[in-house]
Amino acid sequence: MTHDVALVVSELVTNAVQHAEGTPVGLRMWRAAHELRIEVTDGSPTPARPRRAGEADESGRGLLLVAAIAKQWGTSPDGTMTWCSLAIPEGRS
């Protein structure tokens, strides 16, 4: 699970830094029941959305990776936070 968490955090924070328009970026992670919730804030009211990247594009796949790994993901109603939750495998604490 460590690799999945590192990848998701990397993608969400990178997106936030790229689109924050000079506002501070925040990261919060917390465990609830059988999932780990990851929240990244950037102050930008434009919500994150997946893009279609061409074969030669060097970016544009981050949210697609998050969607493939995460149990679910979304944005806050005001667009300033992108979040995802990852299932914690049974037997892990």
Contacts in CASP RR format, 6 or more apart in sequence:
PFRMAT RR
TARGET T0000
AUTHOR 0000-0000-0000
METHOD contacts of the structure
MODEL  1
MTHDVALVVSELVTNAVQHAEGTPVGLRMWRAAHELRIEVTDGSPTPARP
RRAGEADESGRGLLLVAAIAKQWGTSPDGTMTWCSLAIPEGRS
1 36 0 8 1.000
1 86 0 8 1.000
1 88 0 8 1.000
1 89 0 8 1.000
1 92 0 8 1.000
4 69 0 8 1.000
4 86 0 8 1.000
5 29 0 8 1.000
5 36 0 8 1.000
5 38 0 8 1.000
5 86 0 8 1.000
7 65 0 8 1.000
7 69 0 8 1.000
8 38 0 8 1.000
8 65 0 8 1.000
8 66 0 8 1.000
8 69 0 8 1.000
8 70 0 8 1.000
8 84 0 8 1.000
8 86 0 8 1.000
9 27 0 8 1.000
9 29 0 8 1.000
9 38 0 8 1.000
9 40 0 8 1.000
11 62 0 8 1.000
11 63 0 8 1.000
11 65 0 8 1.000
11 66 0 8 1.000
12 27 0 8 1.000
12 38 0 8 1.000
12 40 0 8 1.000
12 48 0 8 1.000
12 66 0 8 1.000
12 82 0 8 1.000
12 84 0 8 1.000
13 25 0 8 1.000
13 27 0 8 1.000
13 40 0 8 1.000
14 62 0 8 1.000
15 40 0 8 1.000
15 42 0 8 1.000
15 48 0 8 1.000
15 62 0 8 1.000
15 63 0 8 1.000
15 82 0 8 1.000
16 25 0 8 1.000
16 26 0 8 1.000
16 40 0 8 1.000
16 41 0 8 1.000
16 42 0 8 1.000
16 44 0 8 1.000
16 82 0 8 1.000
17 25 0 8 1.000
17 42 0 8 1.000
19 42 0 8 1.000
19 44 0 8 1.000
19 46 0 8 1.000
19 48 0 8 1.000
20 42 0 8 1.000
20 43 0 8 1.000
20 44 0 8 1.000
21 44 0 8 1.000
23 42 0 8 1.000
23 43 0 8 1.000
23 44 0 8 1.000
24 43 0 8 1.000
25 40 0 8 1.000
25 41 0 8 1.000
25 42 0 8 1.000
26 40 0 8 1.000
26 41 0 8 1.000
26 42 0 8 1.000
27 38 0 8 1.000
27 39 0 8 1.000
27 40 0 8 1.000
28 38 0 8 1.000
28 39 0 8 1.000
28 40 0 8 1.000
28 41 0 8 1.000
29 36 0 8 1.000
29 37 0 8 1.000
29 38 0 8 1.000
29 39 0 8 1.000
30 36 0 8 1.000
30 37 0 8 1.000
31 37 0 8 1.000
31 88 0 8 1.000
34 87 0 8 1.000
34 88 0 8 1.000
34 90 0 8 1.000
35 71 0 8 1.000
35 85 0 8 1.000
35 86 0 8 1.000
35 87 0 8 1.000
35 88 0 8 1.000
36 85 0 8 1.000
36 86 0 8 1.000
36 88 0 8 1.000
37 83 0 8 1.000
37 84 0 8 1.000
37 85 0 8 1.000
38 83 0 8 1.000
38 84 0 8 1.000
38 85 0 8 1.000
38 86 0 8 1.000
39 81 0 8 1.000
39 82 0 8 1.000
39 83 0 8 1.000
40 81 0 8 1.000
40 82 0 8 1.000
40 83 0 8 1.000
41 80 0 8 1.000
41 81 0 8 1.000
42 80 0 8 1.000
42 81 0 8 1.000
42 82 0 8 1.000
43 80 0 8 1.000
44 79 0 8 1.000
44 80 0 8 1.000
45 78 0 8 1.000
45 79 0 8 1.000
45 80 0 8 1.000
46 79 0 8 1.000
47 75 0 8 1.000
47 76 0 8 1.000
47 79 0 8 1.000
47 82 0 8 1.000
48 63 0 8 1.000
48 74 0 8 1.000
48 75 0 8 1.000
48 79 0 8 1.000
48 82 0 8 1.000
49 63 0 8 1.000
50 62 0 8 1.000
50 63 0 8 1.000
50 64 0 8 1.000
50 67 0 8 1.000
51 60 0 8 1.000
51 63 0 8 1.000
53 59 0 8 1.000
53 60 0 8 1.000
53 61 0 8 1.000
63 73 0 8 1.000
66 73 0 8 1.000
66 84 0 8 1.000
67 73 0 8 1.000
69 84 0 8 1.000
69 86 0 8 1.000
70 84 0 8 1.000
70 85 0 8 1.000
70 86 0 8 1.000
71 84 0 8 1.000
71 85 0 8 1.000
71 86 0 8 1.000
71 87 0 8 1.000
72 84 0 8 1.000
72 85 0 8 1.000
73 82 0 8 1.000
73 83 0 8 1.000
73 84 0 8 1.000
73 85 0 8 1.000
74 82 0 8 1.000
74 83 0 8 1.000
74 84 0 8 1.000
75 81 0 8 1.000
75 82 0 8 1.000
75 83 0 8 1.000
76 82 0 8 1.000
76 83 0 8 1.000
END
